[in-house]
Amino acid sequence: VGLNSNGATSGLSDDAFEEALKKFASERDSFLEDIHISAGTVPTPTQRRPRPRTLRITQDENTLGVAGLKGGVGSLRRRLSTMNSMKRQPSGTSRQVSVRTTKRLSGYNSVIPTPQPFSSSPGMHPLKRRYEPVLLDRYPTKTMVDESKRRNPFPDYVPMFAFPNDVTVVSSDERPRSTWHGFAMTNQDNSKLYGVCVIMWVPLNHSASEALERHCEEWRRANMSHEERELASSLGERLSGERAKLSRLLAELPGVASGSPAREKLEEEISAVEEKIGLMTDLLRPVRHGAASKIDGLTEGDTGFWIPRAYGILGRDASLVSFWKEWLRAIVVPMTNGAILRVPASSPKVGIWQPLERYVVNLCVEALCPITSLTQVEVAIRDLRLYARKEAINEIPGSRNTDLFALFRCLTVPNIMTLFEYALAESRIIFLSSHTAMLQLACSALTSLLYPLKWCGVLIPVLPARLIQALEAPCPYIIGVERRYEKLEFPSDDFCLVDLDLDIIESTAPPTPLPRPQRRKLQSLLQVAAPHHNRYGVPVGPPPYAQETFPRDAFSSESPQVFMPNAAPSTLASYVSESSTTFGESTSAHSTATVFNAFLLSRDQSQGYDRPSTSSTGSGTNGSQSSRRSPPSPPAQSPISSTFPGTPTSRNDSGFALQASLREKRSGHFADGLARRNSAVHSLFSARNPLADKTNAQQQFGFDRIGTIKRPSQPAVTGHHPSLSTSTLGNGTSTYAPSVYAQSTLAASTVMPQQLMQPVRDNETTKWIEGHCLLRRNKDGKSTCSVCDERCEEESFRCSGCKITVHFRCLSAVCLVCPIAFRADQVRAAFVRCFASLFYTYRRFLHPASGDRRKAGLLYHFNMDQFLRSVPHGDSEYMHLLRQTQAFNEFIHEREAARAEDPNIKLFDEIILSKRNRGKQSFFSKSSTGFLSDTSDHLWRSALATPPTSRLPGDRAAVSGRVPAKLDPTLMKEPRSIQGAPRLQQARTKRKPVASMLGLASQSADAQ
């Protein structure tokens, strides 16, 4: 038994502890087994139901044919036989009504079970127990009757969706990372409410912490041996001492001359202490339940216990979820106590943080809601400007606000195709991920790609753990579940499990594949539009912004359109009119700005906000960035939005600039983690290379350093292959427009270029991060870092695609994909082109309605039998299966009930006309697609919500930086007028003034 620095006895002497630490570093896996650590383990007496036997679904192009189509007919028809649709043809044979059919007809509410009650084991560790979340406060409040009547009724189970796995108390030395996620709730009338919330962690109060610590101590005495408690206590004390030693060494570092032997010795000692702290932290983690929650000098909070608190927004418009998310991230920045790097300090020049209550009133009452593309709503949060806008009537719904990259980063293109086929078959799709935000991102992306079809089944992006029985619902659904659920049980059969963390799709039966020509063309276009895995080395898995609220402790954003005052130009008309062989080439690619720091972007915009750019003002670096971020557009600014005061700030204006620079510059050993996995490179790279410097492309992508690795499953291109034509590979200007309806088999083969495996590797001059090909440059002293906005006084790296410049120390902060590596507009165009090919001739079979159909309000009658006979032979069997889905029947019903001039109908019809025009050589024989290319209503004029301002007594920073459990009514103000228009009073309309009201009648009466 040895003595520690405080004179107390500890379980191990210093020498024995050093030996144990070395053994843990070398034999980490077996070390904990040798000492028999059992602290914190929860016995599971009940066995989980065995998981159904599933198959990993991998699609091979050679196996997709008529045989593959017929092989899945039986399973698919069993699923589709339970669909209910008013357009379904009556069956000639009588069929017994099943339980699945009965529940499918009952609607959404019948398949959602009652939430399971709480149940906790008496012997469970207090920190493993779960608590029921409750609603702390809301706005508008229950007392605001008039305001509440204008909105949807507040749903009951909002806390359960904000905390799908309930609430747990976390014991940690540092504040847990903030997370976010979106969700959707269905009302009794089947209308949906969409929500998004940000979860912050606050310290548990002292009284509750003391009571919890007493329960933990009782559990330790009852469940842990004396040796285990001694080990945990000794680890905590020693770790505290090492942290204090590290602080002392870092304080001595500035006083030692750089390059001297003393400086090298001090840095080596610091590195050794840091490594020791890392090992001790890893060793303490599995035995943490045996130590005290708070360790002096180590624990960040006052108690060491943390509880989550969620701030969220509910609304009816799904397209505003991305805007709401950025708004929530902005208002919680002052709650992080300076943890977010590179945020300018508050000042009258930059802006001053307001209390949370002012921002809530400003968004919920004072700001308008965008309805059309004529206006956009502008909301100010300190020096940030956020813009909410809707897509135009001739754009794909959700195309400006739905994020697709998260789903395409988790799944490769073949798995995306498989998932798409399961969705078209209206299967039971289950998304599985360790990150809650990834579930909502995947669900919204998948349903967005189904346009012009609509998902008609049950949609629950985040299913709470207490509603896990909904997975047994006998109807089509798309449901997201967390991997950490304890009672996660999948259906017995007939489901599709999509593991978003591992890029795996499992099911009891493979999906019915698309017709071979459409499938080959769609896969080819997706490889061109989303080459981030094949050519740019982006790893597979959830993106950083889906894992936490502030990746790399920075206010970066994957939704740049929220911070851009000018909307990006529409590209749908050009992408759907291009030939498949030149897809994405003839149109100049619009490069979207990458937002690594929204505060920096807001400052750059405010400097030149009041005047247009000229040849003199736009020639510098900032001018080039501004012109690249804000494409030219015709809208004029509103008088209100043009009165923003300038908020220029210094790049070192942050109160935490010294802390941030030390934190970043001390972590200079992160380059080892920048290696990227191998990826494939398109054989048409020279023709489709989006990078600007064509002459140095070979050196940029390492063709001279790395040998070509061929994929084993694909033959080499040594001549003309019967299925993969190479006749047009070298000619990027071919005028031949391939069509899946052409009689020649060459049409489908010309759009399937050969794929080559090309490793993407880092070296001293090239770094690959999230699709950015960063090339080392010599120091020039002129360019600024896109992350920290400091001058590049040393060597830097410049992306050859999007042209960002980054310090070597800032490479770890590059967490957003390069716009060249993933083009969301082209991805959407690829899917809608696939549907245009499938439904190419449907308009021919819409005839004027008559008789009972006309009395029912229908304008047209769709002849389904003639349509099925008209499609090519390879498509007919798939269309026979598709006709049984509710989505396709709703698609036809919408067109039977609306005229062809309806914008919702005309958009897809002109996409089909664009496909028809691609096959016509003569200009005069082409049909007009003026609606698709019309930009007359692409205005998006800003409607500014009056920025919240106030004068607060006392410490303003303390008021704005708090994490309130309830909204303070004293900090709220009466909602102001909206754009100068007074709010309508809920009162009776007064009649026109008459003589009696003006007092003239009384005067005449007195005179008489």
N, C-alpha and C positions, 0 to 999 in steps of 0.2 A: 504494500500500500504506500503510495507516494503522496506528496504534498503539492498542491497547486500554488499559484502566485498569491492567493488570498489566505493560505495557511490551512485550508480545508482539505480533508482527506478526499482522494479520488480513487477510482477503481484501478487505474493503471499509472505506473510511473512514466516519466517523460520518455525514457529510452524504450520502454515497452510500447508506449503509444506510438512512437515513431516507427517501430517495427510493424505494428498493426496497420498503420497507415500505408506503409510500403506494400504490405501484403494485399491490402484492399486495392491499391493502384494496379498491381500486377494480376491479381486473381479476384476481380470484382464479382464475377458471377457466383463463385463458390464461397466467398468470404462470409456472406450473410447466412448461408446455410450451415456453416461450421459453428456459428455462435447461436443458431436456433432462434432467430428473431421472430417473434409471433405477435408483436405489438400492433394493435390496430386491425388485426384480421377479424373478419366477421364470419362466423360459422353459417353455412348454408345447409340446413338439414333437408330442405325440400329440393329435389332434383328438378332441373329445368326440362321441359319437354324437348325431346330430341328434335334437332333441326331437320326439316324435310330434305330429302336427297335432291340436290339440284345439279345442273350441268353448267359449266362455264361456257357461255355463248361466244363463239368466235366465228365470224363470217369469212368464208373463203369464196373468192370470185368464181372459182371453177365449179363450185358446188351449187351455185345459184342458178337454177334453171326451172324447167317445168316440173321436174321431179321434186326439187326442193319446195316448190309452191304447193304441190299436191300433198307433200308430206305433212304439212301443218294445217291442213284444211279441217280435220276433225276437231283438234283442240280449239282452233279459232272459232269454229261454228258453235261449239259448246258455250264459249264465252259470249258470242254475239246473239245467241238465241234468247238471252234474257233481256235484251235491249227493248226499251219502249220508245217508239217514235210514231208520230201521227202520219208519217209518210210511208211507213212500211207496208209492203204489199201483203194482203191476207194469205195465209197458208191454207192449202187445200186439205191437209191432213190435220185431224184433231190431235192436240198435244196436251198432256197433263200439266197443269200449272205447278211449277216447282216453288220451293221456298225462296230461291234466288229471284225468281220473277216477281213474287209477291212483294219482297222487300224493295226491289228496284222500282216498282210502281209506287211505293209509298213515299218516295222522295228522300231528301238528304237527311232530314232529322231522324228518320227511323233507323239509320245505320250508325248513328253516333251514340255510344252507350253513356250511361251515367258515370261520372268520374268515380274512380275507385277510392275508398276511404284510406286514410293514413293508417299504417301499421308499422311499428318499430319493435325490434327485439329488445327485451330488457337488458341483455348483456352487450348491446351495441355500444361502441365508443361514442361519447357525446359529440365528437366532431364528425361522426359518420351519420348522425341522425338527420332527417330531413324535416323541414318545417313548411307549413302551408303558407304560400305568399298571400298577402292582402293588399288591397288598394288603399294607399295612403291619402291621395288627393287627386282631384281632376279639375279640368276647366273646359267648358263652363261648369260651375258647381251646381248642385241640386237646387239651390235656392234661386238660381237664375232661370226662372221658369220660361220667360219669353224667349231667351236665347236658346234654351234647350229644345223648345218646340220647333225651331228652324232646322234642327239636326236630327240625325238618326238616334233612336233610343240607345243609351249606353249599354253594351252587352255585359253579361254577368261574369263570364269567365276570362276577363282580360288578364288578371294576375297569373292564371294558369298558363296562358300563352306567352306571357313575358318571361316566366320561369318554367319552361316545360318540364324540367327535371326537379322542380321544387327548389326550396332554399336550403342551403347548407352554410354553416359557419366554417370559415377557413382560417387555419393557423399558419401564418407566414411572417417572415421577417420583413418582406417588402410588400407594398401594395400590389395585389393581383392585377393582371393586365385587364384593361377594359375591353369588353366585347360588345357586339351588336348583332341583331338579327331582325328579319322581317317575318311577318306571319299574316294569315288571312283567316277571318272568321265569317261564318255564314249565319245570317239572321233567319228567323222563322219563315219569312216570305222568300227565302232562297236568294236574297240579295247579299252581297259580300261587303265586308268591311276589311280594309287593308291597314296594316299597322307596321311600325318599325320602332324599335327601342334600343337605347344604349344603356349598358349596365356599368355602373360605377361601384367601386368598393369603398366602404366607409368603415372606420374603426368602430368596434363594439364599445358601448359605454362602459364605464368602470364597474358599476354595480352588476351588470349582466356578465361582465368578464370575470369578476371574482366568483360569482356563482358557478359559471361554467368551468372555471379552473378547479373549484372544489369537486365538481362531478368528475373531472378528468383525473384528479388525484385519487379519488375513490376507485375509479376504474383501473388505474395503474396498480394499486395495491391488490386488487382482486384478480387481475389478469396477467401481470408481469412478474417475472422473477426479480430478485434483488440485483443480480448481475446486469440484467437488461436495463433496469432503472439507473444503475451506476454508470453504465456505458453512455446512455443518453444524456445524463447530467454532465458527465465529463466532456462529452463532445460539445455541448452548448457553451460551457465555460471556456474551453480551449479555443473554440471558434471566435468567441468574443474577444479574447486576447489577441488573436492573429489579426482581426479586423482593426483593433486599436493600433497594432504595430504597423499595419499598412497605412493607416492615416498619418502616423508620425513620419514614415519614410516619404510619403508623397509631399508632406509639408517641407521636408528638407530638400526636395528635388530642385526647386527654382534657385536655391542658393549655391548650387554646385556648378562649376563651369562646364559648359558643354564640350565633350571630347576629351576631358581629362580622365586619368585612371580612376579617380574617386567617383566621377560620374558613371563610368562603366560598372564599377563595383556596386554602386547604389542601385543602378537599374537592374543588375543581376539579382540583387537581394530582393528588389520589389517583385521581379518576375517569380522568384522562388516562393515568396509569401503568397502571391496571387494563385499560383498553382496549388499550394497547400490549402488555401481557403476553398478552392474549387473541390478538392478531394474531400475535405471535411464536410462541406455542404452536401455533396452527394452521399456521404456516409450517414449524415444526420437525417436525411430525408426518410429512409425506411423506418427509422426508430424515433421519428419526431414525436409520436404520441407518448413517448416515454419521458420527454423533456418538458420543462416549463414552457409555456407559450411565449413569454417575453424574455429575451436575453439582452441584458444591458450592453449597449454599444453595437448591437446587431439588428435589433428590431426597429423598423421604421416607425410604426404607429405607437400609440400610447399603451396599448394592451397586447398587441400581437394577434388579436382576433379581428377578422374582417367579415362584414356582411354585405351582400349585394343590394343595390338600389337601382331601379330601372326608371328611366325617363323616356316616354314614348309619345307617339302621335297616331291617331286613328283617323281614317278618312275613307271616302267611297271611291276615289280615283286611284287605280293601281299604277298609273303612269307617273304619279307624284312621289312614289316611295323613295326613289333615289334623291329627289330634292329634300324630302323630309329627313332622310338620313344625314345629308350634309348639314342641314340646319341643326340637327341634334348634336352632331360632332362639334359644330362651331360654338354652341352655347355651353358645352361642358368643358371647353378648353380652360377657363379660369378655375374650374373645380379640380384640375389635375395638379395644382400647386407647383406650376413651372416644369412639370415633367415633359411637356411637349416642346421640342427643340425649335429654335429659329422662329419664335413668335415675337414680334416687336412689342416692346413694353408699352403699356398704356400711357398716353399723354394727350393733351388737348390737340396737338398737331396730328397724331396718328388716330386717336380715338380712345374712348374710355368705356370699359366694360360696364354694362348696366345690370341690375338685378335680374334674376331669372324670370321674375313675374312680369317685367316689362316686355321681354321678348315673347312670352307666351301670349299676352294680350295682343301684341303686334301681329303675330302670325295668325291667331285664331279669329280675330275680329277685324283688325284694321287692314289686313292684306286681302286682296281679291283672289279669286281662283281662276286660273286660265281655262278658257272654254274653247277658243278657236286659235288659229295661227295668226290672227290679226294682232293680238296683244300678247305680251309676256309679263309676268309679275316679277317685280324686283323687290327684294327684301334685303335690308342692311343689318349686319351684326358687327358692330364696331367698324373696322375698316374693310370688312368683307362685303362683297356684293354677290348675292345669290339670285339666280334667275330660274323661274319655273315657267315652262312653256309646253304647249301641246303640239303634236305633229299636225301637218296640214291634211286636208281631206284627200289629197292624192298621194299620201305616203302610207306605208304599212303601219297599222296601229302599233304603238309602243316602240317604234323604230328609233326614236330620239331619246328614250329614257330607260329601255330595258338592256341590262348588261348581259352579253353573250359570252364574254371571254372566260368567266369563271367556270362555266360548264365545259367549254372547249379546252380549258387547261386541265381539268380533272380527267377528261376522257379523250382518247385518241379518236381520229376520224372514223375508223371502222366501228368503234363502239358507239360513236354518235349516230352512225347509220343504223345500227342495231336498235338503239333506244328509240330512234325516230319510227322505226317499223313497229315496235311494240306500242307506241303511242297511237299510231294510225289504226292498229287493231283493237284499240281501246282495252288494253290489258290492265291488270292490277300492278301498278308500278310503285315500287318502294325505293326511295332514296335513303342511303345510309351514309352518315359522315360523323366525324368527331367534332365538327364545327357547325354550330347551329345556323350561322349566317349562310353557309354553303347550301343548305337545304332549300331556303327560299330563293336563292340565286338560280339554282338548278331548275326548280319548278317554274319560275317565271320565264326563264330562257326557253325551256321546252315548249310551254304553251304558246309562246310568242312565235316559235318557228312553225307552228301548225297553220298559220294563215295561208289561205282564206278559210280554213276550217277552224272551228272553235271546240275547245275541250268541253264536253257536256257532262263528264262524270264528276265524281267527288274530287275536290281539290283542297288538300290540307298541307300546305308547305311545311309546317312544323306541327307535328302531332305530340301533344303533351303525354308524359309517361302514364298518367292516370287515365288516359283514353286509348291505351294501346290495344284494347279489344276491337277498335275500329278497323284494324287490319284484317279482321275476319269478315268484313262487309262483303256480301256477294254481289258486287257491282264494280264497274270500272272506276278506278281512282288513281290519283297521283298523290302520294303521301310521303312526307319526309320524317325520319326518326333519327334520334341521336344514338350513337354507338354506345354511350355510357349508360343507357337505360338498364336497370337491373332485371326487369321482367320482360325482356324483349323476346317475343315469340312470334314467328312468322306463320303465315297460313299453311295449311297442310299441302295444298297444291295450287297450281294455276296462278302463279305470280311471277313478277320479274324484279329481282333485287339488283340495284345499281349501287355498287360501292364507290363512292366519289373519292375516297382517300386512296384506294388501291387500283383504280381504273379496271374494275372487274364487273362484269354483268353475268349474273347467274339466273337460271330459270328452270322450270320443270320441262319446258319444251321450247325449241327455237321459234323465232317469230316467222310469220309469213313474209318472205322478202318482196320488195318492190319488183316490178317488171325489170328484166335485165337491162334494157337500154336506159331507162330512167335511173336505175341504180348506179350504173357505170358513169353516166354523165354527172349525176349529183356528187358522187365521190370524187370525181376528177375536179369539179369546180371547187369543192371544199378543200382539196389539197392545194389549190391555187390561192384561195381566200384565207386559209388558216394554216400557213406553213410553219407555225411557231414550234411545233414538235419536230418536224422533219428537217427543217433547214436552219433553225435559229436556236436550237439547243435549250428550249424552255422545258424545265422538268415537269413531270406529270404530278398533279396534286392540287389541292386548293390554293388559290393565290393568297399572298400575305394579307390583303385587305379583307378577305373572308375569315381570317383567323383572329383578328383583333381590330379594335376601333382605330388605333393610331399605329400602323406598322412602322417600325424603326423609330418610334417616338417622334414622328413628324406628321404634319397635317397635309399628307398627300391625298390625292383623290383619283379614283378610277372613273369619275363622272365629270370630265372637263366641261361638258356643256352647261353644268350648273353654274360655273364661274365665268362663262363667256358672255359678254353683252350682246354679241352678234351670233345668230344661229348659223350653223354650218349649212352650206348649200345642199340641196337634195341631189342624190346620185342614183335614185331608183330608175329613172327613165333611161339613163345611159347604160346601166348594168344589165337591164332586162332586154335591151336592144342589141347588145354586143353578141358577136358570134362566140361559140364556145372555145374555138381555137385561139381567140384573142381576148378572152375574158379578163378584164382588169388591166388591159394594156392600152387600148385606144383612148381611154379616159384618163386624164392626169389624176393621179391618186391624191386625194385631199388628205394632207397630213394633219391630224388632230394634235394640238399641243398636249404635252405630258405635264401634269400638274404635280410637281414634287413638293411644292409649298404654296398653298392657296393664298397665304398672306402676301407672299412675294408677287404672285400674279395680280392680286388686287392692287398692290402699290404701283406696278408697272402700268396698269390700265388707268389708274386715277391720275397719273402724271400728265397724260395726254388726252384726258377724257373730254375736255371742253372744246377741243379744236380738232379738225381733221388733219391727218398726216399729209405732209408735203414732201417735195424732193429733198428739202434740207432737214426737216425734222424726222424723216423716216429713213435716213441713210445710215444711221448708226446701228449698233447692236440691238438696242432696245426697239428701234424701229423695225428692224427685220423680224424680231420676235413678235412684235405686235401685228405686223402684217401677216405673219404665218398663223398666228392664233385667231385673228379676226378676219375672215375672208370678206371680200367686198360684197355688200348687200344693199339693196335699195331703200330699206326703211329709214325714215327720218326719226330722230329722237323726239320724245315727248318733251314739252317745256319743263315738266317737273324733273324728269330724269337728267336733264342737262344742267341742273343747278347743283350737282354734287361738289362739295369743296374738295380740293386736292388734299391728299394725305400722304405726301412724300415722307419717307422714313430712311434713316441711315441703315446700312446693312449690319451695323453692330449695335443697334438700338435695343437689343434684347437684354433684359436684366439678368438673364442666365447665359450670356454669351461666353463668359469665362468657363463656367461649368460645362457648357456644351462642347467648347473647343477641347477642354481637357479630356472629356469623356470620349470624344471622337479620335483625338490624336493618340490617346493611350492605347486604343484598340487598333494598333497597326498590324496585328498578326492575323487578320481575318482573311487574307488573300487565299489561304489554303482551302477555305470553304467556297470559293468561287468556281471550282471546277464543275463542268456541266457534263451531263450524260451525252452519249452518242446520239446523233440524229441523222435523219435522211435528208438528202439534198436532191431537189428536182432536177431531172435531166434537161429540162428546158431553162436552166438557171440563167444562161447567157441571154435568153430572149425575155425572161420575166424578171430579171434582176431589178428591184426597185431602187437600188442604191444609186447615188448620183455619180460617183466616180466609176465609170465603166472600165477605164483603162487599167485600174489597179484592183480589179475585182478578184483576180487570182491570188494576189498577196493578202487581200482582206480576209478571204474565207479559207486560206490555208490550203489551196489546191496543190501548191508546190511542195508542201511539207508533209501532207498526209495522203497515203494511198487510198484509192477508192475501194470501198468494201461493198460487195454486192450482196443483196438480200438473197438468202439461199432459195426461197420459195419462188423466185422470179427468174425467168430465163434472161440471158444476155441479149442485148440488141445488136445483132450482127448482120442483120438484113431485114427483109420484109417479113414480119411475123403475121400469121393468118388472123390473129385476134387483136393484136396491138399494132396498129399501123404506124409506121415511121415515115410515111410519105409527106407529111406536113410538118415534121419536127423542125426542120431548118428554115421554114418559111413563115415568118410571123405576120406577113401581109396577105395571107391566103384569103380569097374572097368566097371560098366554099363555106357555106353555112350548114353544119351538120344538123340533122333532124332525126329524131327517133321515129318519125312517121315515114321516112324515106324508104324506098324499096331496096336500096343497096345496103348491104351489111357493113359498108365502109363508114357509114355515118356514125355509128356508135363507137367504132374503134378509133376514130381520129381524135376523140376527146379523152383518151386514156393514155397519157404520157407515161413513159417508163420511170420508175423510181429507183434512185441510187442511194445507198447508205453513205453518208458523209459525216465522219466524226467532227464534233465541234469541241475543240480543246483550247485551254488557256495557255498563254505563254507570257513572256516579259513584255511583249508589245501589243497583245490582243487579249481582251477580256470579254467573255460572253455572259451577260447578266440579263435575264428576262427578255431575251430576244434582241438586246442591244449589242451590236458589234462595236465595242469600245476600243479604239486604236490610240496608242500612246502618242502624245505630241510633246514637243519641246516647249519649255516655258516661253511665253510671249508677253505676259504682263498686261495684255489687253482684254482677253476673254474672261468671262466670269463663270463661276461654277453654277450649274443649274439647280443644285441642291442647297448649298449654303450661301450663294450669291456673293462670294468673296473672289477677289482677283486671283487668277492662276499664276502665282509667283513661282510656282515650281512645275514640274512635269504634270500633265493632266491627260485625260482620256476623252476622246470625242467619238460619239456614235456616228458611224457611217450612214445610218439610215435616217434617224430623226434629228441629227446634228446637235444633240445636247453635249455639253462639256462638263466633266465631273472631275473633282480632285481624286487622287488615289485614296485618301482617307474617307471620302464620301461614297465610295463604290458600294458599300453595304447598304446605303440608303436608297439605291436604285431598286425599287420594288414594284414598278409598274411596267407593263409590257410595252415594247417598242411599237408605235403605230404601223410600222412597215411589216412587222411579223404577224399581225392579226388585223384583218379588215372586217369589221362587223357588218358594214353595209353590203359588202360582197357576199358574206355568208347568208344574209337575209335574201339577197337576190338569187343565190343558188337554190335555196329551198322554194321560193315562189316560182322560179323557172321550172322546177320539178312538178309542182302542182299544175302549172300552165300546160305542161306536156301531158299530164294525166287527164285533165279536163278540157282538152284542146277543142273538142267539138260539141261541148254540152249546150251552147247557146242555140245551135241549130234545132234542138228538139224541145224548145220552149214554145208552145203554141198558145194562142189566146184561150183563156178559160171560158167555159160555158156551163150552163145548167147549175147544178148544186155547187160546183166549185166557185163559180162567179158569185153566187149568193153568199157563200162563205167568206167573201172578201178577197179571193185569190184573183190575180190578174192573168196568170199563165198556168198552163198545165204541162208538166215535164213528162215526156214519153220515155220512161226508163228502158223499156225493152228495145226500142230502136237505138237508143244511145249505146247500150251494151253490144248490140250487133255491129255498130259502126266503128268501135275501137279496134285497133289491130289485134290479131289473134293472141299475141303474147301478153296483151294487157287485159283481155276479156275476163280471164279467170280471176285475176286480182280485183278487177272492178266488180265482179259478182260478189266477192267477199266484202269489198268496201261499201257496197250499197246497203249492207246490213248494219253498218255502224250508225250511231245516232249523229255523229258529227257530219257525215256526208248527207244524211237526210235533212238535217237542219240547214246545211249549205243549199240544198235544192229548194227547201221551203222558203228561205229568205228571198230567193230569186223568183219564186212563184208569187210572192206577196208584194214585190216592189217593182217599179219600172226600171228599165235599163238605164235611165238617166240618173237614177239615184247614185250619189257619190260612192256609197259603200259597195254598190254593184259594179259601177263603171270602172273602178280602179282595177279590179282583177280582170275585167273584160279587156281593158286596154293592154294589160300585161300579156294576155293571150294574143292580141293583135300585134304586139311587138315581136312575139315569137314568130308569128306568121310573116311579118315583114322581113325577118332575118333570112328567110328562104327565097325572097324575091329580089331579082337583080335590077329590074327597072324601077326608077324612082316613081314613075307615074302609076305603077301597079300596086304601090304600097298604100296601106290604109292609114288614115290620120290618127295619131295618138296625142292630140293636142291637150287633152285633159291630164295625161300623165306627165307631160313636160311643162304644164302651166305653173308659173310662179307668181301670178298676180296677187295671190293671198298669202304669200310667204313673207309677211311683214314683220311680225313679232315686235311691235312697238312696246316700249317699256311702260308699265303702269306701276309707279313707285309707291310702295307702302311707306308712310311717313316714318322715318327712323325713330326709334324710341330714345328719348332724352329725359333727363331728370337731374335734380339736385338733391343729393342724399346727405343727411347729417352724419357726422362721425367718419369712421374709417370706411372709405368706399371699397377698398380692396377686400376687406373682411366681409362686406355685404355681397359683393359680386362673386367672391371665391368660395362661398359656402356651398354645401351639398344638402339642400333642404329636404326634409321629409314631407313638409306641407308648404303650400304657397302662402306667403304672408300677404294678407289683404291690405295692410298699410303701405306696401310697396307697389300696389297696383294703382293705375290711373283709369279714369273713365275713357273708354275707347274714343279716339278722335275720328274726324270725318275721313271718308275714303275718297281720295282724289278731289277734295274740295266739296264733295256732295254730302250734305247732312244725312244722318241716319233717319230712316222713316220711323215716325212715331206710330206705335200701335194704338191708335185712337180713331174715333169716328170722324169721318170726313165732314167738315163744316160746309153748310150751304153758302151760297153767294150772299154777301152783305146786302141788306135791304135798309130802308129808311128807319125801321124800328130799331135795328141793331146799332145804327149810328147816332141814336138819340134824337132824331128829328121828330119821331112820333110823339115822344113825351113833351117836347117843346110845344108842339101844336095842341096837345091836350091841355097843357097848362094855360095856353093862350085863350082857349075857350072858357 
